[in-house]
């Protein structure tokens, strides 16, 4: 909830300790900010399609200096899930 609060997000209905609600409040605020400054709505607005997910994951896999800093081991399936979810944000 702290992140959403720092970004002036609406946290009035977030129950203390509810990480799911806090995450939704933060995500909602980040999307509001993205829309306000005209950031593209996900990878699809940049010309990528669902059929590109495998190639995006394969291209990201060798980027160990970034992936190795993740808080968990990152598999190709994880990357495919990430890129698939990044096609549209709203």
PDB file of N, CA, C and O in Angstrom:
ATOM      1  N   UNK A   1       0.825  -1.186   0.000  1.00  0.00           N
ATOM      2  CA  UNK A   1       0.000   0.000   0.000  1.00  0.00           C
ATOM      3  C   UNK A   1       0.870   1.251   0.000  1.00  0.00           C
ATOM      4  O   UNK A   1       0.462   2.299  -0.501  1.00  0.00           O
ATOM      5  N   UNK A   2       2.044   1.141   0.552  1.00  0.00           N
ATOM      6  CA  UNK A   2       2.930   2.291   0.630  1.00  0.00           C
ATOM      7  C   UNK A   2       3.256   2.845  -0.766  1.00  0.00           C
ATOM      8  O   UNK A   2       3.272   4.059  -0.967  1.00  0.00           O
ATOM      9  N   UNK A   3       3.516   1.947  -1.727  1.00  0.00           N
ATOM     10  CA  UNK A   3       3.829   2.387  -3.088  1.00  0.00           C
ATOM     11  C   UNK A   3       2.683   3.166  -3.705  1.00  0.00           C
ATOM     12  O   UNK A   3       2.894   4.219  -4.306  1.00  0.00           O
ATOM     13  N   UNK A   4       1.468   2.652  -3.559  1.00  0.00           N
ATOM     14  CA  UNK A   4       0.294   3.348  -4.107  1.00  0.00           C
ATOM     15  C   UNK A   4       0.122   4.700  -3.429  1.00  0.00           C
ATOM     16  O   UNK A   4      -0.196   5.690  -4.089  1.00  0.00           O
ATOM     17  N   UNK A   5       0.326   4.749  -2.139  1.00  0.00           N
ATOM     18  CA  UNK A   5       0.197   6.001  -1.400  1.00  0.00           C
ATOM     19  C   UNK A   5       1.242   7.013  -1.866  1.00  0.00           C
ATOM     20  O   UNK A   5       0.934   8.192  -2.044  1.00  0.00           O
ATOM     21  N   UNK A   6       2.473   6.552  -2.064  1.00  0.00           N
ATOM     22  CA  UNK A   6       3.535   7.454  -2.517  1.00  0.00           C
ATOM     23  C   UNK A   6       3.225   8.051  -3.880  1.00  0.00           C
ATOM     24  O   UNK A   6       3.651   9.165  -4.187  1.00  0.00           O
ATOM     25  N   UNK A   7       2.476   7.306  -4.707  1.00  0.00           N
ATOM     26  CA  UNK A   7       2.123   7.802  -6.040  1.00  0.00           C
ATOM     27  C   UNK A   7       0.755   8.469  -6.054  1.00  0.00           C
ATOM     28  O   UNK A   7       0.188   8.710  -7.120  1.00  0.00           O
ATOM     29  N   UNK A   8       0.224   8.768  -4.867  1.00  0.00           N
ATOM     30  CA  UNK A   8      -1.064   9.430  -4.726  1.00  0.00           C
ATOM     31  C   UNK A   8      -2.208   8.583  -5.286  1.00  0.00           C
ATOM     32  O   UNK A   8      -3.168   9.109  -5.850  1.00  0.00           O
ATOM     33  N   UNK A   9      -2.088   7.270  -5.120  1.00  0.00           N
ATOM     34  CA  UNK A   9      -3.147   6.368  -5.559  1.00  0.00           C
ATOM     35  C   UNK A   9      -4.285   6.304  -4.557  1.00  0.00           C
ATOM     36  O   UNK A   9      -4.130   6.679  -3.394  1.00  0.00           O
ATOM     37  N   UNK A  10      -5.424   5.827  -5.020  1.00  0.00           N
ATOM     38  CA  UNK A  10      -6.607   5.706  -4.167  1.00  0.00           C
ATOM     39  C   UNK A  10      -6.501   4.426  -3.340  1.00  0.00           C
ATOM     40  O   UNK A  10      -6.642   3.325  -3.871  1.00  0.00           O
ATOM     41  N   UNK A  11      -6.257   4.572  -2.060  1.00  0.00           N
ATOM     42  CA  UNK A  11      -6.111   3.415  -1.165  1.00  0.00           C
ATOM     43  C   UNK A  11      -7.196   3.382  -0.086  1.00  0.00           C
ATOM     44  O   UNK A  11      -7.074   2.649   0.895  1.00  0.00           O
ATOM     45  N   UNK A  12      -8.252   4.170  -0.266  1.00  0.00           N
ATOM     46  CA  UNK A  12      -9.298   4.243   0.767  1.00  0.00           C
ATOM     47  C   UNK A  12      -9.937   2.895   1.065  1.00  0.00           C
ATOM     48  O   UNK A  12     -10.280   2.618   2.214  1.00  0.00           O
ATOM     49  N   UNK A  13     -10.102   2.051   0.050  1.00  0.00           N
ATOM     50  CA  UNK A  13     -10.787   0.768   0.253  1.00  0.00           C
ATOM     51  C   UNK A  13      -9.835  -0.400   0.476  1.00  0.00           C
ATOM     52  O   UNK A  13     -10.277  -1.546   0.555  1.00  0.00           O
ATOM     53  N   UNK A  14      -8.543  -0.130   0.578  1.00  0.00           N
ATOM     54  CA  UNK A  14      -7.560  -1.191   0.778  1.00  0.00           C
ATOM     55  C   UNK A  14      -7.504  -1.543   2.259  1.00  0.00           C
ATOM     56  O   UNK A  14      -7.246  -0.687   3.106  1.00  0.00           O
ATOM     57  N   UNK A  15      -7.750  -2.820   2.559  1.00  0.00           N
ATOM     58  CA  UNK A  15      -7.667  -3.284   3.945  1.00  0.00           C
ATOM     59  C   UNK A  15      -6.194  -3.411   4.343  1.00  0.00           C
ATOM     60  O   UNK A  15      -5.394  -3.942   3.572  1.00  0.00           O
ATOM     61  N   UNK A  16      -5.830  -2.937   5.520  1.00  0.00           N
ATOM     62  CA  UNK A  16      -4.437  -3.056   5.970  1.00  0.00           C
ATOM     63  C   UNK A  16      -3.965  -4.510   5.900  1.00  0.00           C
ATOM     64  O   UNK A  16      -4.649  -5.419   6.370  1.00  0.00           O
ATOM     65  N   UNK A  17      -2.800  -4.713   5.312  1.00  0.00           N
ATOM     66  CA  UNK A  17      -2.227  -6.047   5.213  1.00  0.00           C
ATOM     67  C   UNK A  17      -2.702  -6.857   4.021  1.00  0.00           C
ATOM     68  O   UNK A  17      -2.223  -7.973   3.818  1.00  0.00           O
ATOM     69  N   UNK A  18      -3.624  -6.337   3.226  1.00  0.00           N
ATOM     70  CA  UNK A  18      -4.125  -7.076   2.064  1.00  0.00           C
ATOM     71  C   UNK A  18      -3.245  -6.749   0.858  1.00  0.00           C
ATOM     72  O   UNK A  18      -3.426  -5.727   0.196  1.00  0.00           O
ATOM     73  N   UNK A  19      -2.299  -7.631   0.591  1.00  0.00           N
ATOM     74  CA  UNK A  19      -1.332  -7.388  -0.475  1.00  0.00           C
ATOM     75  C   UNK A  19      -1.995  -7.366  -1.850  1.00  0.00           C
ATOM     76  O   UNK A  19      -1.553  -6.629  -2.730  1.00  0.00           O
ATOM     77  N   UNK A  20      -3.039  -8.155  -2.049  1.00  0.00           N
ATOM     78  CA  UNK A  20      -3.717  -8.179  -3.340  1.00  0.00           C
ATOM     79  C   UNK A  20      -4.381  -6.842  -3.620  1.00  0.00           C
ATOM     80  O   UNK A  20      -4.221  -6.281  -4.705  1.00  0.00           O
ATOM     81  N   UNK A  21      -5.118  -6.333  -2.658  1.00  0.00           N
ATOM     82  CA  UNK A  21      -5.771  -5.033  -2.838  1.00  0.00           C
ATOM     83  C   UNK A  21      -4.743  -3.920  -2.991  1.00  0.00           C
ATOM     84  O   UNK A  21      -4.929  -3.011  -3.800  1.00  0.00           O
ATOM     85  N   UNK A  22      -3.665  -3.985  -2.225  1.00  0.00           N
ATOM     86  CA  UNK A  22      -2.616  -2.971  -2.324  1.00  0.00           C
ATOM     87  C   UNK A  22      -1.971  -3.013  -3.707  1.00  0.00           C
ATOM     88  O   UNK A  22      -1.704  -1.971  -4.305  1.00  0.00           O
ATOM     89  N   UNK A  23      -1.725  -4.208  -4.206  1.00  0.00           N
ATOM     90  CA  UNK A  23      -1.147  -4.360  -5.536  1.00  0.00           C
ATOM     91  C   UNK A  23      -2.062  -3.816  -6.618  1.00  0.00           C
ATOM     92  O   UNK A  23      -1.598  -3.179  -7.564  1.00  0.00           O
ATOM     93  N   UNK A  24      -3.362  -4.063  -6.484  1.00  0.00           N
ATOM     94  CA  UNK A  24      -4.330  -3.540  -7.450  1.00  0.00           C
ATOM     95  C   UNK A  24      -4.377  -2.012  -7.409  1.00  0.00           C
ATOM     96  O   UNK A  24      -4.486  -1.359  -8.446  1.00  0.00           O
ATOM     97  N   UNK A  25      -4.295  -1.453  -6.207  1.00  0.00           N
ATOM     98  CA  UNK A  25      -4.290   0.008  -6.081  1.00  0.00           C
ATOM     99  C   UNK A  25      -3.049   0.593  -6.739  1.00  0.00           C
ATOM    100  O   UNK A  25      -3.131   1.603  -7.438  1.00  0.00           O
ATOM    101  N   UNK A  26      -1.904  -0.036  -6.519  1.00  0.00           N
ATOM    102  CA  UNK A  26      -0.667   0.436  -7.131  1.00  0.00           C
ATOM    103  C   UNK A  26      -0.728   0.293  -8.651  1.00  0.00           C
ATOM    104  O   UNK A  26      -0.388   1.229  -9.373  1.00  0.00           O
ATOM    105  N   UNK A  27      -1.157  -0.862  -9.138  1.00  0.00           N
ATOM    106  CA  UNK A  27      -1.246  -1.081 -10.585  1.00  0.00           C
ATOM    107  C   UNK A  27      -2.197  -0.078 -11.231  1.00  0.00           C
ATOM    108  O   UNK A  27      -1.907   0.468 -12.296  1.00  0.00           O
ATOM    109  N   UNK A  28      -3.323   0.157 -10.584  1.00  0.00           N
ATOM    110  CA  UNK A  28      -4.277   1.125 -11.119  1.00  0.00           C
ATOM    111  C   UNK A  28      -3.686   2.512 -11.224  1.00  0.00           C
ATOM    112  O   UNK A  28      -3.928   3.220 -12.202  1.00  0.00           O
ATOM    113  N   UNK A  29      -2.918   2.907 -10.235  1.00  0.00           N
ATOM    114  CA  UNK A  29      -2.309   4.235 -10.258  1.00  0.00           C
ATOM    115  C   UNK A  29      -1.223   4.320 -11.325  1.00  0.00           C
ATOM    116  O   UNK A  29      -1.124   5.326 -12.027  1.00  0.00           O
ATOM    117  N   UNK A  30      -0.410   3.276 -11.453  1.00  0.00           N
ATOM    118  CA  UNK A  30       0.629   3.277 -12.475  1.00  0.00           C
ATOM    119  C   UNK A  30      -0.008   3.376 -13.866  1.00  0.00           C
ATOM    120  O   UNK A  30       0.495   4.102 -14.723  1.00  0.00           O
ATOM    121  N   UNK A  31      -1.100   2.658 -14.094  1.00  0.00           N
ATOM    122  CA  UNK A  31      -1.796   2.736 -15.380  1.00  0.00           C
ATOM    123  C   UNK A  31      -2.343   4.140 -15.612  1.00  0.00           C
ATOM    124  O   UNK A  31      -2.261   4.659 -16.725  1.00  0.00           O
ATOM    125  N   UNK A  32      -2.897   4.756 -14.578  1.00  0.00           N
ATOM    126  CA  UNK A  32      -3.368   6.147 -14.713  1.00  0.00           C
ATOM    127  C   UNK A  32      -2.230   7.058 -15.161  1.00  0.00           C
ATOM    128  O   UNK A  32      -2.409   7.887 -16.053  1.00  0.00           O
ATOM    129  N   UNK A  33      -1.065   6.905 -14.545  1.00  0.00           N
ATOM    130  CA  UNK A  33       0.088   7.736 -14.898  1.00  0.00           C
ATOM    131  C   UNK A  33       0.558   7.437 -16.318  1.00  0.00           C
ATOM    132  O   UNK A  33       0.891   8.358 -17.065  1.00  0.00           O
ATOM    133  N   UNK A  34       0.590   6.166 -16.695  1.00  0.00           N
ATOM    134  CA  UNK A  34       0.989   5.788 -18.051  1.00  0.00           C
ATOM    135  C   UNK A  34       0.067   6.433 -19.082  1.00  0.00           C
ATOM    136  O   UNK A  34       0.527   6.970 -20.090  1.00  0.00           O
ATOM    137  N   UNK A  35      -1.229   6.373 -18.821  1.00  0.00           N
ATOM    138  CA  UNK A  35      -2.193   6.955 -19.753  1.00  0.00           C
ATOM    139  C   UNK A  35      -2.048   8.476 -19.822  1.00  0.00           C
ATOM    140  O   UNK A  35      -2.160   9.074 -20.892  1.00  0.00           O
ATOM    141  N   UNK A  36      -1.797   9.087 -18.668  1.00  0.00           N
ATOM    142  CA  UNK A  36      -1.693  10.547 -18.612  1.00  0.00           C
ATOM    143  C   UNK A  36      -0.520  11.079 -19.433  1.00  0.00           C
ATOM    144  O   UNK A  36      -0.603  12.168 -20.002  1.00  0.00           O
ATOM    145  N   UNK A  37       0.558  10.326 -19.496  1.00  0.00           N
ATOM    146  CA  UNK A  37       1.731  10.793 -20.240  1.00  0.00           C
ATOM    147  C   UNK A  37       1.839  10.166 -21.624  1.00  0.00           C
ATOM    148  O   UNK A  37       2.800  10.424 -22.349  1.00  0.00           O
ATOM    149  N   UNK A  38       0.860   9.342 -21.995  1.00  0.00           N
ATOM    150  CA  UNK A  38       0.820   8.793 -23.343  1.00  0.00           C
ATOM    151  C   UNK A  38       1.731   7.613 -23.613  1.00  0.00           C
ATOM    152  O   UNK A  38       2.147   7.395 -24.751  1.00  0.00           O
ATOM    153  N   UNK A  39       2.045   6.851 -22.580  1.00  0.00           N
ATOM    154  CA  UNK A  39       2.846   5.639 -22.787  1.00  0.00           C
ATOM    155  C   UNK A  39       1.992   4.626 -23.544  1.00  0.00           C
ATOM    156  O   UNK A  39       0.806   4.481 -23.244  1.00  0.00           O
ATOM    157  N   UNK A  40       2.566   3.925 -24.514  1.00  0.00           N
ATOM    158  CA  UNK A  40       1.793   2.938 -25.276  1.00  0.00           C
ATOM    159  C   UNK A  40       1.164   1.882 -24.362  1.00  0.00           C
ATOM    160  O   UNK A  40       1.712   1.521 -23.321  1.00  0.00           O
ATOM    161  N   UNK A  41      -0.002   1.405 -24.790  1.00  0.00           N
ATOM    162  CA  UNK A  41      -0.733   0.391 -24.038  1.00  0.00           C
ATOM    163  C   UNK A  41      -0.161  -0.990 -24.323  1.00  0.00           C
ATOM    164  O   UNK A  41      -0.784  -1.795 -25.015  1.00  0.00           O
ATOM    165  N   UNK A  42       0.987  -1.254 -23.806  1.00  0.00           N
ATOM    166  CA  UNK A  42       1.590  -2.569 -23.915  1.00  0.00           C
ATOM    167  C   UNK A  42       2.331  -2.796 -25.218  1.00  0.00           C
ATOM    168  O   UNK A  42       2.415  -1.918 -26.077  1.00  0.00           O
ATOM    169  N   UNK A  43       2.864  -3.998 -25.335  1.00  0.00           N
ATOM    170  CA  UNK A  43       3.671  -4.357 -26.497  1.00  0.00           C
ATOM    171  C   UNK A  43       2.878  -4.338 -27.795  1.00  0.00           C
ATOM    172  O   UNK A  43       3.444  -4.097 -28.862  1.00  0.00           O
ATOM    173  N   UNK A  44       1.589  -4.587 -27.720  1.00  0.00           N
ATOM    174  CA  UNK A  44       0.787  -4.591 -28.950  1.00  0.00           C
ATOM    175  C   UNK A  44       0.753  -3.208 -29.596  1.00  0.00           C
ATOM    176  O   UNK A  44       0.682  -3.096 -30.820  1.00  0.00           O
ATOM    177  N   UNK A  45       0.801  -2.171 -28.792  1.00  0.00           N
ATOM    178  CA  UNK A  45       0.844  -0.812 -29.348  1.00  0.00           C
ATOM    179  C   UNK A  45       2.194  -0.499 -29.993  1.00  0.00           C
ATOM    180  O   UNK A  45       2.332   0.495 -30.707  1.00  0.00           O
ATOM    181  N   UNK A  46       3.176  -1.342 -29.741  1.00  0.00           N
ATOM    182  CA  UNK A  46       4.489  -1.175 -30.358  1.00  0.00           C
ATOM    183  C   UNK A  46       4.646  -2.077 -31.578  1.00  0.00           C
ATOM    184  O   UNK A  46       5.714  -2.133 -32.188  1.00  0.00           O
ATOM    185  N   UNK A  47       3.568  -2.785 -31.927  1.00  0.00           N
ATOM    186  CA  UNK A  47       3.584  -3.624 -33.120  1.00  0.00           C
ATOM    187  C   UNK A  47       3.782  -5.103 -32.877  1.00  0.00           C
ATOM    188  O   UNK A  47       3.788  -5.881 -33.831  1.00  0.00           O
ATOM    189  N   UNK A  48       3.946  -5.516 -31.631  1.00  0.00           N
ATOM    190  CA  UNK A  48       4.097  -6.937 -31.334  1.00  0.00           C
ATOM    191  C   UNK A  48       2.733  -7.597 -31.232  1.00  0.00           C
ATOM    192  O   UNK A  48       1.738  -6.949 -30.907  1.00  0.00           O
ATOM    193  N   UNK A  49       2.698  -8.897 -31.513  1.00  0.00           N
ATOM    194  CA  UNK A  49       1.465  -9.684 -31.437  1.00  0.00           C
ATOM    195  C   UNK A  49       1.714 -10.926 -30.592  1.00  0.00           C
ATOM    196  O   UNK A  49       2.857 -11.243 -30.261  1.00  0.00           O
ATOM    197  N   UNK A  50       0.648 -11.618 -30.248  1.00  0.00           N
ATOM    198  CA  UNK A  50       0.758 -12.826 -29.424  1.00  0.00           C
ATOM    199  C   UNK A  50       1.728 -13.834 -30.043  1.00  0.00           C
ATOM    200  O   UNK A  50       2.427 -14.544 -29.321  1.00  0.00           O
ATOM    201  N   UNK A  51       1.772 -13.897 -31.356  1.00  0.00           N
ATOM    202  CA  UNK A  51       2.680 -14.814 -32.026  1.00  0.00           C
ATOM    203  C   UNK A  51       4.148 -14.478 -31.847  1.00  0.00           C
ATOM    204  O   UNK A  51       5.012 -15.285 -32.190  1.00  0.00           O
ATOM    205  N   UNK A  52       4.444 -13.313 -31.321  1.00  0.00           N
ATOM    206  CA  UNK A  52       5.829 -12.885 -31.092  1.00  0.00           C
ATOM    207  C   UNK A  52       6.362 -13.270 -29.711  1.00  0.00           C
ATOM    208  O   UNK A  52       7.548 -13.093 -29.433  1.00  0.00           O
ATOM    209  N   UNK A  53       5.498 -13.792 -28.855  1.00  0.00           N
ATOM    210  CA  UNK A  53       5.885 -14.059 -27.466  1.00  0.00           C
ATOM    211  C   UNK A  53       7.064 -15.022 -27.382  1.00  0.00           C
ATOM    212  O   UNK A  53       7.985 -14.790 -26.598  1.00  0.00           O
ATOM    213  N   UNK A  54       7.060 -16.100 -28.170  1.00  0.00           N
ATOM    214  CA  UNK A  54       8.170 -17.059 -28.117  1.00  0.00           C
ATOM    215  C   UNK A  54       9.496 -16.387 -28.491  1.00  0.00           C
ATOM    216  O   UNK A  54      10.512 -16.596 -27.828  1.00  0.00           O
ATOM    217  N   UNK A  55       9.478 -15.588 -29.548  1.00  0.00           N
ATOM    218  CA  UNK A  55      10.710 -14.919 -29.979  1.00  0.00           C
ATOM    219  C   UNK A  55      11.169 -13.890 -28.945  1.00  0.00           C
ATOM    220  O   UNK A  55      12.367 -13.748 -28.703  1.00  0.00           O
ATOM    221  N   UNK A  56      10.228 -13.178 -28.339  1.00  0.00           N
ATOM    222  CA  UNK A  56      10.591 -12.214 -27.298  1.00  0.00           C
ATOM    223  C   UNK A  56      11.236 -12.922 -26.110  1.00  0.00           C
ATOM    224  O   UNK A  56      12.238 -12.451 -25.571  1.00  0.00           O
ATOM    225  N   UNK A  57      10.658 -14.056 -25.700  1.00  0.00           N
ATOM    226  CA  UNK A  57      11.214 -14.820 -24.579  1.00  0.00           C
ATOM    227  C   UNK A  57      12.595 -15.358 -24.924  1.00  0.00           C
ATOM    228  O   UNK A  57      13.511 -15.297 -24.105  1.00  0.00           O
ATOM    229  N   UNK A  58      12.745 -15.884 -26.136  1.00  0.00           N
ATOM    230  CA  UNK A  58      14.047 -16.417 -26.552  1.00  0.00           C
ATOM    231  C   UNK A  58      15.088 -15.306 -26.604  1.00  0.00           C
ATOM    232  O   UNK A  58      16.248 -15.533 -26.259  1.00  0.00           O
ATOM    233  N   UNK A  59      14.694 -14.114 -27.030  1.00  0.00           N
ATOM    234  CA  UNK A  59      15.623 -12.994 -27.083  1.00  0.00           C
ATOM    235  C   UNK A  59      15.999 -12.466 -25.711  1.00  0.00           C
ATOM    236  O   UNK A  59      17.101 -11.952 -25.518  1.00  0.00           O
ATOM    237  N   UNK A  60      15.088 -12.592 -24.761  1.00  0.00           N
ATOM    238  CA  UNK A  60      15.355 -12.095 -23.411  1.00  0.00           C
ATOM    239  C   UNK A  60      16.173 -13.076 -22.582  1.00  0.00           C
ATOM    240  O   UNK A  60      16.899 -12.672 -21.673  1.00  0.00           O
ATOM    241  N   UNK A  61      16.059 -14.350 -22.889  1.00  0.00           N
ATOM    242  CA  UNK A  61      16.716 -15.385 -22.082  1.00  0.00           C
ATOM    243  C   UNK A  61      18.223 -15.167 -21.914  1.00  0.00           C
ATOM    244  O   UNK A  61      18.726 -15.366 -20.809  1.00  0.00           O
ATOM    245  N   UNK A  62      18.960 -14.774 -22.938  1.00  0.00           N
ATOM    246  CA  UNK A  62      20.402 -14.594 -22.756  1.00  0.00           C
ATOM    247  C   UNK A  62      20.799 -13.330 -21.976  1.00  0.00           C
ATOM    248  O   UNK A  62      21.985 -13.118 -21.725  1.00  0.00           O
ATOM    249  N   UNK A  63      19.853 -12.509 -21.599  1.00  0.00           N
ATOM    250  CA  UNK A  63      20.154 -11.250 -20.912  1.00  0.00           C
ATOM    251  C   UNK A  63      20.394 -11.502 -19.419  1.00  0.00           C
ATOM    252  O   UNK A  63      19.669 -10.982 -18.569  1.00  0.00           O
ATOM    253  N   UNK A  64      21.395 -12.286 -19.118  1.00  0.00           N
ATOM    254  CA  UNK A  64      21.630 -12.739 -17.746  1.00  0.00           C
ATOM    255  C   UNK A  64      21.925 -11.611 -16.775  1.00  0.00           C
ATOM    256  O   UNK A  64      21.586 -11.723 -15.597  1.00  0.00           O
ATOM    257  N   UNK A  65      22.541 -10.535 -17.223  1.00  0.00           N
ATOM    258  CA  UNK A  65      22.864  -9.463 -16.270  1.00  0.00           C
ATOM    259  C   UNK A  65      21.594  -8.867 -15.673  1.00  0.00           C
ATOM    260  O   UNK A  65      21.627  -8.326 -14.568  1.00  0.00           O
ATOM    261  N   UNK A  66      20.477  -8.960 -16.390  1.00  0.00           N
ATOM    262  CA  UNK A  66      19.196  -8.460 -15.884  1.00  0.00           C
ATOM    263  C   UNK A  66      18.432  -9.585 -15.197  1.00  0.00           C
ATOM    264  O   UNK A  66      17.972  -9.418 -14.067  1.00  0.00           O
ATOM    265  N   UNK A  67      18.292 -10.714 -15.857  1.00  0.00           N
ATOM    266  CA  UNK A  67      17.484 -11.824 -15.338  1.00  0.00           C
ATOM    267  C   UNK A  67      18.067 -12.386 -14.046  1.00  0.00           C
ATOM    268  O   UNK A  67      17.317 -12.778 -13.152  1.00  0.00           O
ATOM    269  N   UNK A  68      19.364 -12.430 -13.937  1.00  0.00           N
ATOM    270  CA  UNK A  68      19.983 -13.021 -12.744  1.00  0.00           C
ATOM    271  C   UNK A  68      19.686 -12.190 -11.489  1.00  0.00           C
ATOM    272  O   UNK A  68      19.838 -12.688 -10.373  1.00  0.00           O
ATOM    273  N   UNK A  69      19.268 -10.935 -11.656  1.00  0.00           N
ATOM    274  CA  UNK A  69      18.934 -10.090 -10.513  1.00  0.00           C
ATOM    275  C   UNK A  69      17.495 -10.271 -10.036  1.00  0.00           C
ATOM    276  O   UNK A  69      17.088  -9.665  -9.045  1.00  0.00           O
ATOM    277  N   UNK A  70      16.727 -11.102 -10.736  1.00  0.00           N
ATOM    278  CA  UNK A  70      15.341 -11.354 -10.329  1.00  0.00           C
ATOM    279  C   UNK A  70      15.327 -12.100  -8.993  1.00  0.00           C
ATOM    280  O   UNK A  70      16.274 -12.820  -8.676  1.00  0.00           O
ATOM    281  N   UNK A  71      14.264 -11.931  -8.213  1.00  0.00           N
ATOM    282  CA  UNK A  71      14.203 -12.592  -6.906  1.00  0.00           C
ATOM    283  C   UNK A  71      13.917 -14.095  -6.987  1.00  0.00           C
ATOM    284  O   UNK A  71      13.775 -14.744  -5.951  1.00  0.00           O
ATOM    285  N   UNK A  72      13.830 -14.661  -8.193  1.00  0.00           N
ATOM    286  CA  UNK A  72      13.624 -16.103  -8.374  1.00  0.00           C
ATOM    287  C   UNK A  72      14.304 -16.521  -9.658  1.00  0.00           C
ATOM    288  O   UNK A  72      14.655 -15.677 -10.482  1.00  0.00           O
ATOM    289  N   UNK A  73      14.491 -17.812  -9.836  1.00  0.00           N
ATOM    290  CA  UNK A  73      15.003 -18.300 -11.109  1.00  0.00           C
ATOM    291  C   UNK A  73      13.951 -18.041 -12.175  1.00  0.00           C
ATOM    292  O   UNK A  73      12.766 -18.290 -11.955  1.00  0.00           O
ATOM    293  N   UNK A  74      14.376 -17.548 -13.315  1.00  0.00           N
ATOM    294  CA  UNK A  74      13.460 -17.183 -14.391  1.00  0.00           C
ATOM    295  C   UNK A  74      13.596 -18.190 -15.525  1.00  0.00           C
ATOM    296  O   UNK A  74      14.676 -18.364 -16.089  1.00  0.00           O
ATOM    297  N   UNK A  75      12.494 -18.848 -15.850  1.00  0.00           N
ATOM    298  CA  UNK A  75      12.482 -19.826 -16.930  1.00  0.00           C
ATOM    299  C   UNK A  75      11.944 -19.183 -18.209  1.00  0.00           C
ATOM    300  O   UNK A  75      11.422 -18.069 -18.184  1.00  0.00           O
ATOM    301  N   UNK A  76      12.079 -19.893 -19.312  1.00  0.00           N
ATOM    302  CA  UNK A  76      11.506 -19.394 -20.564  1.00  0.00           C
ATOM    303  C   UNK A  76       9.990 -19.271 -20.433  1.00  0.00           C
ATOM    304  O   UNK A  76       9.402 -18.330 -20.965  1.00  0.00           O
ATOM    305  N   UNK A  77       9.354 -20.204 -19.735  1.00  0.00           N
ATOM    306  CA  UNK A  77       7.903 -20.105 -19.527  1.00  0.00           C
ATOM    307  C   UNK A  77       7.543 -18.844 -18.740  1.00  0.00           C
ATOM    308  O   UNK A  77       6.532 -18.200 -19.023  1.00  0.00           O
ATOM    309  N   UNK A  78       8.370 -18.494 -17.752  1.00  0.00           N
ATOM    310  CA  UNK A  78       8.145 -17.252 -17.004  1.00  0.00           C
ATOM    311  C   UNK A  78       8.208 -16.048 -17.940  1.00  0.00           C
ATOM    312  O   UNK A  78       7.373 -15.146 -17.864  1.00  0.00           O
ATOM    313  N   UNK A  79       9.198 -16.042 -18.814  1.00  0.00           N
ATOM    314  CA  UNK A  79       9.346 -14.936 -19.755  1.00  0.00           C
ATOM    315  C   UNK A  79       8.172 -14.872 -20.722  1.00  0.00           C
ATOM    316  O   UNK A  79       7.695 -13.786 -21.051  1.00  0.00           O
ATOM    317  N   UNK A  80       7.708 -16.022 -21.177  1.00  0.00           N
ATOM    318  CA  UNK A  80       6.558 -16.050 -22.084  1.00  0.00           C
ATOM    319  C   UNK A  80       5.313 -15.509 -21.382  1.00  0.00           C
ATOM    320  O   UNK A  80       4.528 -14.776 -21.984  1.00  0.00           O
ATOM    321  N   UNK A  81       5.135 -15.863 -20.126  1.00  0.00           N
ATOM    322  CA  UNK A  81       4.008 -15.344 -19.348  1.00  0.00           C
ATOM    323  C   UNK A  81       4.121 -13.828 -19.197  1.00  0.00           C
ATOM    324  O   UNK A  81       3.136 -13.107 -19.356  1.00  0.00           O
ATOM    325  N   UNK A  82       5.316 -13.355 -18.893  1.00  0.00           N
ATOM    326  CA  UNK A  82       5.560 -11.919 -18.731  1.00  0.00           C
ATOM    327  C   UNK A  82       5.243 -11.159 -20.017  1.00  0.00           C
ATOM    328  O   UNK A  82       4.515 -10.167 -19.991  1.00  0.00           O
ATOM    329  N   UNK A  83       5.786 -11.622 -21.132  1.00  0.00           N
ATOM    330  CA  UNK A  83       5.552 -10.936 -22.405  1.00  0.00           C
ATOM    331  C   UNK A  83       4.094 -11.055 -22.842  1.00  0.00           C
ATOM    332  O   UNK A  83       3.539 -10.113 -23.409  1.00  0.00           O
ATOM    333  N   UNK A  84       3.474 -12.198 -22.585  1.00  0.00           N
ATOM    334  CA  UNK A  84       2.056 -12.348 -22.931  1.00  0.00           C
ATOM    335  C   UNK A  84       1.185 -11.369 -22.165  1.00  0.00           C
ATOM    336  O   UNK A  84       0.258 -10.782 -22.723  1.00  0.00           O
ATOM    337  N   UNK A  85       1.485 -11.195 -20.887  1.00  0.00           N
ATOM    338  CA  UNK A  85       0.712 -10.268 -20.048  1.00  0.00           C
ATOM    339  C   UNK A  85       1.002  -8.814 -20.395  1.00  0.00           C
ATOM    340  O   UNK A  85       0.200  -7.934 -20.083  1.00  0.00           O
ATOM    341  N   UNK A  86       2.122  -8.552 -21.026  1.00  0.00           N
ATOM    342  CA  UNK A  86       2.516  -7.192 -21.359  1.00  0.00           C
ATOM    343  C   UNK A  86       1.959  -6.718 -22.702  1.00  0.00           C
ATOM    344  O   UNK A  86       2.263  -5.605 -23.131  1.00  0.00           O
ATOM    345  N   UNK A  87       1.157  -7.535 -23.368  1.00  0.00           N
ATOM    346  CA  UNK A  87       0.595  -7.130 -24.651  1.00  0.00           C
ATOM    347  C   UNK A  87      -0.366  -5.954 -24.495  1.00  0.00           C
ATOM    348  O   UNK A  87      -0.360  -5.046 -25.326  1.00  0.00           O
ATOM    349  N   UNK A  88      -1.179  -5.952 -23.461  1.00  0.00           N
ATOM    350  CA  UNK A  88      -2.125  -4.862 -23.180  1.00  0.00           C
ATOM    351  C   UNK A  88      -2.203  -4.672 -21.668  1.00  0.00           C
ATOM    352  O   UNK A  88      -2.217  -5.646 -20.917  1.00  0.00           O
ATOM    353  N   UNK A  89      -2.253  -3.433 -21.231  1.00  0.00           N
ATOM    354  CA  UNK A  89      -2.363  -3.148 -19.801  1.00  0.00           C
ATOM    355  C   UNK A  89      -3.746  -2.641 -19.401  1.00  0.00           C
ATOM    356  O   UNK A  89      -4.144  -2.773 -18.244  1.00  0.00           O
ATOM    357  N   UNK A  90      -4.469  -2.071 -20.340  1.00  0.00           N
ATOM    358  CA  UNK A  90      -5.814  -1.595 -20.050  1.00  0.00           C
ATOM    359  C   UNK A  90      -6.722  -1.807 -21.229  1.00  0.00           C
ATOM    360  O   UNK A  90      -7.903  -1.464 -21.168  1.00  0.00           O
TER     361      UNK A  90
END
